[in-house]
Amino acid sequence: MFKKMYLHLFNRVTDALRALEAGDPAQARALLIAAQQECEEMYLSGGET
């Protein structure tokens, strides 16, 4: 489960960095917030193993 969460988060951070490089900090912020929420949901759905 943690590997899946890590890879998901890594990809979202990469997307956010691209948004920053493109001059769109609002999009970067939205991507990071979504990634945080998605990983939290993955963790809660997967249990504490």
ABEGO torsion letter per residue (X at the ends): XAAAAAAAAAAAAAAAAAAAAAGBAAAAAAAAAAAAAAAAAAAAAAEBX
